[in-house]
């Protein structure tokens, strides 16, 4: 596989961390595993910004004192979900085509082989917590729409407007840009004065239509849990479910093997059952890093006959029960990263681009 062995050595990055500026080791490729330092407990997220780092510290507080992976994952996911600046997850997420924020989330507990999920959930800031309630308090796996909202209400989750001013402005800009013949239109657009790209300069978030986050953890008892949570594809059709609430697509956890999560174009992740596939690959002896890359190659292989130039945007993360790590992205100019917290501190793990140049 292309680029598989690029930058496999430990190196250090200087970043502002928790209590202040410190040196954070970044591990690349499979070095983490080969160094034998990937022991539990640990927690990871695909989110690599400061909120992702804060989420890892919040989850780690639970793990370091002997708490469960399920509790750590929920706490960490909530930190990301309530960040109003994040336009891809929870509160502040970009809305659907009607301007309504509809959230998807899934939860899985490897110790009990149980799972819960919610789809198209409106007005609740923390869908991962509702998904956990579905997992622990019902014999169902997936609740959607008004049913999911009624369930959340029953458990006392507060209802709030999830559409921030920032997200509303981005949505309105999108409506203005739909077509130069629409009745909606930015003044410059209606006068046909400015090229399309210029409209989006102020709204870089719009580039990231599929933002999502995965949180995976192993606790001191070796139990594994995971969560995937998202506001889904921005400006999606009303009622569209992505991969995030689909067990086996956006998330899968097996206590005997490991866990995997997906971000990116949900339609491809659903069709490929990507997270389940990654866990099966690890069960067959592949490392988490190899499993992530295998899943991306599998998707491209599926398209080879019908659309050989199609390389959809996905980023996959995985851990195995030994605490080894994996992260790979379909395409792009920069290696993907994920955030990791364990006894060694906080660090970024650097994965690989499966199809560089695409
Ligand atoms: N992966 C997020 C979505 O497609 O909704």
Boltz pocket constraint, residues with backbone or C-beta under 6 A from the ligand:
constraints:
  - pocket:
      binder: B
      contacts: [[A, 210], [A, 211], [A, 212], [A, 230], [A, 231], [A, 232], [A, 233], [A, 241], [A, 242], [A, 243], [A, 244], [A, 262], [A, 263], [A, 264], [A, 265], [A, 266], [A, 267]]
      max_distance: 6.0
